[in-house]
Amino acid sequence: MNEFIYELPLREGVRPTTTSSNPHIQINQQPEDRKLVNELMEWAFSLADITKENSKISLPGSQAMCLAEDKMCSHCNAFMVETEFAHFHPAPDGSMHLGLPQRDVKNVIELGWGELHPVVHKGWLPPNFIMVYAPRNDEESEVIKNIIFRSYQFATGEISD
């Protein structure tokens, strides 16, 4: 799993349309069945030392992945606010925001799985916070699990920038 960036496939098709400012949401290419996003969230919130909380930085209804304070990396740009390092947007949007090591950000964007959060350009978040697009099928959900797990490893300090 540590080398997922080399195994990340090219996302098929064109990128979805997203908003260019806050709230940063995905406008199209949502999964036809919300079950894909719900299963992805269930998996993500089952990771060790993660609590599911209302996001302190995103839209009302966004569910944040928060890491136990004693498990947080001490010198990283993995967190958006307090212990929140990722959050899922509420329906009908199936996208999410998360932090990654810079080398992974480059690969995720180049391979079509996400884009920089627009507030990065304003200097409100470090340049390692991205939107990961909603999964359109089971195969894409599996790829997104790898991206989420990489963010989790970054937040715990298992990997660094």
N, C-alpha and C positions, 0 to 999 in steps of 0.2 A: 504494500500500500504506500510506502514511503516514496516510491518513484512513479506515482500515478500520472504525473505531468507528462511523462514520456509515453504513456499508454492512452492518454486522453484522445478519443477519436474526433474527427471533424464533425461538427453538428451539421446535419443535412438541411438544405433549404436556406431561405433568406432569414435574416434576423427579424425578430418581432419588432413592432413599433412600440416605443416607450415614450413617456413624457420627458421633456428636457429640463424640468425643474421639480421642486418638491410639490406635491408628493411624487416621488419617482416610482412609477408603476408601469407594468406591461399592459399594453392596450389590446393586442390580438395574439393569436396562436396559443390561447389557453387550452388546456386539455378538455376534451369533450366530456370526460367523466372526472369529477372532483376527487374520486377515489384515489387517483394517482398522487395528488398532492397530499391527501389525508394519510395515505400509507407512508409517503416520504416523511411527513411530519412525525408520525408515530415512531418510525425508525430513528429519526434524529433525536427525539426526546427520550429515547431509551438508552442513549449513550451514557456511560458512567459519569457521575458528578454533574449532570445537566438537570436544571429545573426549567419548567415551562412557565413563563411569566408574560404579562402584557408588556409589549415593547415600550420603552421609555423614550424612544426616538422616532418611531414610525407612526403610521396611520393608526387610528383607533381600530382595534380588532386584530392587529398584528401580534403574532405570537413569537416571543423572543426565546432564543437558546441562551441561557445564563449558566455560567460555570461557577462551581463552588469557589469561594474566595481563596481557600487554601490550595487550590489546584491551578490557579491562574499563573501564567508566565509573568515574570517580574519586569522584564525589559523587552516589550514587544508592542507593535501597533495592532494588536489583534482585537481590541475592544472599541466599540462605538461609544458606549456609555456604561459606566460601572462594570458589571460582570457580563453584559450583553455583547456577544460577538457575532451573532447572526439573528435574523428574524424572517419569518414567513409573512407575506402579505395576505390580508383576508380576501375571501371570495368576492368578486369573480377572478381576481388576480391570483395566479399561482406562482409568481416569482418570489425571490427572496434577496436579501442583502447579507453579505458576510465579508469578513476580512481574511486575506490570504497573504503568504509571503509574496514579495514583489515578483519573483521569478514565475510563480504560479499564476499571478494576475495576468501577466503577459500571455502565457499559454492559453488560459481560459478565454481571454478576449480574442486572440488570434484564431483559435479553433471554433469560434462562434457560439460559445456557451454563455457568454455574458458581456457586460460592458461596465465601464467605470460609473460610479455614482456621480451624478452631475455636481453635487456639492464639493467633490474633490477639486474640481476646477476653480472653485471659489476659496479653497483653502480651509473649508470647515471640517473636512475629514482627511486623513492621510491618503496617499495615492494607492493604497492597497485594499480599498473597500469597493466592492463591485456588486452589481445586480447579477444574479444567476437566473436565467430564463426558466419559465415553467416547463416541466416535462410534458411532452406530447404523447408519450407512450412508455411502456415498461422499460425498454432499452435505455431511453433517455433518463428515466428515474435512477437506473443503476449507475449511470455516469455521474449524475448529480449527487448521489450518495458519496461517491469518491471525492467530489469537490467539497462537500460538507465535512467529510471526515478529515480532509486536509486542513480545513479551517479549524476544526476541533483540535487537531494536533498542534497547530500554530498557537491557539489560545492556551493550551496546556504547557507549551514550551517544549514539546517533543521535537518539533522542528522549528527552525528560525529563518529569518530573512537572509 
